[in-house]
């Protein structure tokens, strides 16, 4: 499915903003379009002053600043992530490595699965000598996100990890995966294999899940049949796939996808011969008896870039807020294949 030109150009700007100088050929590979198309996009963006052109490269208007060592005596950096969240632990480890290499002490705080848990934890963390905050709120509902408007006024440089803030938090610094693009990769892969009846199984209890639902609704509008259902064990996904004569499904996340493969096998439905399966997360997707094709958000890279951004803010707190989105990748394995015409 062809991505709108304006959306594609926004993604070019996001890549250039996060990495600095980027080869046009690399942009073409990552966005899965021709070099000619990317060159035209880069020329247009340069014409309107959004980036600079070089010989075969696209460059930001202002150079991407490299993290500078910060004096650890000025205080630590608080790092707050939800408990039992393997996905975000990879993000946390990416951030920790950058902060420690910059000479900063990291103080880790784990937020329990309780509504409003982050606020008292952050308040306690900021009562200590802390000069910056990296946080990945759980935000199970949009109401919880709106209730966390206090994050816009922590009193120290703050960067949200793997969260795309909205409302009163829109102007906050943030680094996240471009989940629209991740869903685009999944659906495009399946449609290129001939699948036109696809089911998305995704929860509605996280910003990522909600972003995937919204993206799928938009991207799949021209398919023969495309529906979104929950991914809890009692959803009865096998029956739903049968009822819609679906030949492919995308699941968020890996564990639900691995369990579905088991359920399909027990029901006599072979994967991928009769149903192709794509997982979204790629934490353990490769470990199944049938290694799963999966969309892999840049989990560790999100943490690294978030830490780099925080270090920049520590050195210059007057800089305007920045929002950076990084592109996921598609890892093709054994759980998808071309649709067999009976």
C-alpha positions in Angstrom: 0.0 0.0 0.0 1.4 3.4 -1.0 2.1 5.7 1.8 0.9 9.3 1.4 3.7 11.6 0.2 3.3 14.1 3.1 3.4 11.3 5.7 6.6 9.9 4.0 8.3 13.3 4.1 7.5 13.6 7.8 9.2 10.3 8.4 12.2 11.5 6.4 12.4 14.5 8.6 12.1 12.3 11.8 15.0 10.1 10.7 17.2 13.1 9.7 16.4 14.8 13.0 17.4 11.8 15.1 20.5 10.7 13.2 21.9 13.7 11.4 23.2 13.1 7.9 21.5 10.1 6.3 22.2 8.5 2.9 19.4 8.8 0.4 19.8 5.1 -0.4 19.3 4.2 3.2 16.1 6.3 3.4 14.8 4.5 0.3 15.5 1.1 1.9 13.9 2.0 5.3 10.8 3.6 3.8 10.6 0.9 1.1 10.3 3.3 -1.9 12.5 4.0 -4.9 15.6 6.2 -4.7 14.0 8.5 -7.3 11.0 9.0 -5.0 13.2 9.8 -2.0 15.3 12.2 -4.0 12.3 14.1 -5.0 11.1 14.2 -1.4 14.5 15.4 -0.2 14.6 18.1 -3.0 11.1 19.3 -1.9 12.0 19.4 1.8 15.2 21.3 1.0 13.3 23.8 -1.2 11.0 24.7 1.7 13.8 24.9 4.2 13.1 21.7 6.2 16.5 20.1 5.6 19.7 20.4 3.6 20.9 18.4 0.6 24.4 17.0 0.2 26.0 14.6 -2.3 23.6 11.6 -1.9 22.6 12.5 1.6 20.0 14.5 3.5 21.1 16.7 6.4 19.3 18.5 9.2 19.2 22.3 9.1 21.1 22.4 12.4 23.6 19.7 13.3 22.5 17.0 15.6 24.3 17.6 18.9 26.3 14.9 20.4 25.8 14.1 24.1 28.4 15.9 26.3 29.6 14.4 29.6 27.7 15.9 32.5 29.1 16.3 36.1 27.6 13.4 38.1 28.0 15.5 41.3 25.1 17.7 40.2 22.7 14.8 40.8 21.5 11.6 39.2 19.0 10.9 36.5 15.8 9.2 37.6 14.6 6.4 35.2 11.0 5.3 35.7 9.4 2.3 33.9 6.4 0.0 34.6 6.9 -3.3 36.4 6.8 -6.6 34.4 7.2 -4.9 31.0 9.8 -6.8 29.0 9.4 -4.5 26.0 10.2 -1.3 28.0 13.0 -3.0 29.9 14.9 -3.1 26.6 14.2 0.6 26.2 15.4 1.1 29.8 18.7 -0.7 29.1 19.3 1.3 26.0 18.9 4.5 28.0 21.0 3.3 30.9 24.0 2.5 28.7 24.1 6.0 27.2 23.7 7.8 30.6 26.4 5.7 32.3 28.8 6.3 29.4 28.2 10.0 29.8 29.3 9.7 33.5 25.8 10.0 35.0 24.5 7.9 37.8 21.1 6.2 37.1 18.5 5.7 39.8 15.9 3.2 38.6 12.3 3.3 39.9 9.8 0.6 39.0 6.1 1.7 38.9 3.6 -1.0 40.0 0.5 -1.9 38.0 -1.7 0.5 40.0 -3.5 3.5 38.6 -1.6 6.8 39.3 1.5 4.9 40.6 4.0 7.1 38.7 3.2 10.4 40.4 4.2 9.6 44.0 7.3 7.7 42.7 8.4 10.7 40.7 7.8 13.0 43.6 10.0 10.8 45.9 12.7 10.6 43.2 12.7 14.4 42.7 13.1 14.9 46.5 16.6 13.6 46.0 19.4 15.4 44.1 18.1 14.5 40.6 18.9 16.7 37.6 16.8 14.9 35.0 14.0 12.4 34.4 13.4 9.7 31.9 9.9 8.0 32.2 7.7 5.6 30.3 4.2 5.9 31.9 2.0 2.9 31.6 -1.1 4.9 30.5 -3.5 2.0 30.2 -6.3 4.4 29.2 -6.5 7.8 27.6 -8.0 9.1 30.9 -4.8 8.1 32.7 -2.7 10.0 30.2 -4.8 13.1 30.6 -4.5 12.8 34.4 -0.7 12.8 34.2 -0.6 16.5 33.0 1.7 17.1 36.0 4.5 15.6 34.0 4.7 18.8 32.0 5.9 20.6 35.1 8.4 18.3 37.0 10.9 21.1 37.5 13.7 19.2 35.8 14.4 18.3 32.2 12.1 15.4 31.4 11.9 13.0 28.4 9.1 10.6 27.7 10.2 7.2 26.4 8.0 5.2 23.9 5.1 7.6 24.4 3.7 10.1 22.0 2.1 12.7 24.2 -1.1 14.6 23.4 -3.3 17.2 25.0 -1.5 19.3 27.7 1.5 17.1 27.4 2.0 17.6 23.7 4.9 20.0 24.1 6.9 17.6 26.2 10.2 16.1 25.0 9.5 12.5 23.7 11.1 9.7 21.8 9.0 6.9 20.5 8.6 4.3 17.8 6.5 5.2 14.8 3.8 2.5 15.3 1.8 3.7 12.3 4.7 2.8 10.1 5.2 -0.5 12.0 1.6 -1.5 11.1 2.1 -0.3 7.6 5.0 -2.8 7.3 2.9 -5.6 8.6 -0.1 -5.0 6.4 2.0 -4.3 3.3 4.0 -7.6 3.8 0.7 -9.6 4.0 -0.9 -7.9 1.1 2.2 -8.4 -1.0 1.7 -12.1 -0.3 -1.8 -11.9 -1.6 -3.7 -11.7 1.7 -6.8 -9.5 1.5 -8.8 -10.8 4.6 -6.8 -9.8 7.7 -7.7 -9.7 11.4 -5.8 -7.5 13.9 -5.9 -8.7 17.5 -4.8 -6.0 19.9 -5.7 -5.0 23.4 -6.8 -1.4 24.2 -4.8 -1.0 27.4 -1.7 0.9 26.2 -0.7 3.8 24.0 1.0 1.3 21.6 -2.1 -0.9 21.3 -4.3 2.1 20.7 -1.9 3.5 18.0 -1.9 0.1 16.3 -5.7 -0.1 16.2 -6.0 3.4 14.8 -3.3 2.7 12.1 -4.8 -0.6 11.1 -8.2 1.0 10.6 -6.7 3.5 8.3 -4.3 1.3 6.4 -6.7 -1.7 5.9 -9.6 0.3 4.5 -9.2 -1.0 1.0 -8.9 -4.7 1.9 -11.7 -7.2 1.2 -12.3 -7.8 4.9 -10.4 -6.3 7.9 -11.5 -6.2 11.5 -10.0 -5.5 14.8 -10.7 -7.6 17.9 -9.3 -7.9 21.4 -6.4 -10.3 22.0 -7.3 -11.7 25.4 -7.5 -15.5 25.8 -11.3 -15.5 25.9 -11.7 -13.6 22.6 -12.1 -16.8 20.6 -9.8 -15.7 17.9 -9.7 -19.0 16.1 -13.4 -18.9 15.6 -13.3 -15.2 14.5 -10.7 -16.1 11.9 -12.9 -18.9 10.6 -16.0 -16.8 10.6 -14.3 -14.1 8.5 -12.4 -16.5 6.3 -9.3 -14.6 7.3 -6.0 -15.9 5.7 -3.8 -13.7 7.9 -3.6 -12.1 11.3 -1.5 -9.5 13.1 -1.2 -9.8 16.9 0.1 -7.4 19.5 2.2 -8.8 21.1 4.5 -11.8 20.8 3.0 -14.0 23.6 -0.5 -13.7 22.2 0.8 -14.6 18.7 2.7 -17.6 20.0 -0.4 -18.9 21.8 -2.5 -18.4 18.7 -0.2 -20.5 16.7 -0.7 -23.3 19.3 -4.5 -22.9 19.2 -4.5 -22.9 15.4 -2.5 -26.1 15.4 -4.8 -27.8 17.8 -7.7 -26.7 15.6 -6.1 -28.3 12.6 -5.3 -25.0 10.9 -1.7 -25.0 9.7 0.5 -21.9 10.0 1.4 -20.5 7.6 -0.2 -22.7 5.0 -3.8 -21.8 5.9 -3.1 -18.7 8.1 -0.2 -16.4 8.1 0.7 -14.8 11.5 2.6 -11.6 12.2 3.5 -10.6 15.7 4.1 -7.0 16.8 6.9 -6.4 19.4 9.6 -9.0 18.5 10.7 -9.7 22.0 10.3 -13.5 21.9 8.6 -13.9 18.5 11.6 -15.8 17.1 11.5 -18.5 19.8 8.3 -20.3 18.8 8.2 -23.8 17.3 7.3 -21.8 14.2 9.5 -18.6 14.3 7.2 -15.7 13.8 7.4 -12.9 11.3 7.4 -9.8 13.5 7.4 -6.0 13.5 10.4 -5.0 15.6 10.1 -1.5 17.1 13.6 0.0 17.9 13.2 -0.6 21.6 16.7 -0.2 22.8 17.3 2.6 20.3 14.4 4.6 21.7 16.0 4.5 25.1 19.4 5.5 23.7 18.0 8.5 21.7 15.8 9.5 24.7 18.9 9.5 26.9 20.9 11.5 24.4 18.1 14.0 24.2 17.9 14.4 27.9 21.7 15.0 28.1 21.3 17.7 25.5 18.5 19.3 27.6 20.7 19.1 30.7 23.3 21.2 28.9 20.8 23.7 27.5 17.5 23.9 29.3 16.3 26.8 27.1 16.1 24.6 24.0 12.6 24.0 22.7 10.9 20.7 23.2 11.5 17.9 20.7 9.5 14.9 19.5 11.4 12.2 17.8 9.9 9.1 16.2 12.0 6.1 15.1 11.1 3.6 12.4 10.3 -0.1 13.3 11.6 -3.0 11.1 10.0 -6.1 9.7 11.7 -9.4 10.5 10.4 -12.0 8.1 10.5 -15.6 9.4 8.5 -18.8 8.9 5.0 -17.8 10.0 4.0 -16.0 6.8 3.8 -17.2 3.2 2.1 -16.3 -0.1 -1.6 -17.0 -0.1 -2.5 -20.3 -1.7 -5.3 -20.1 -4.1 -7.6 -23.2 -3.8 
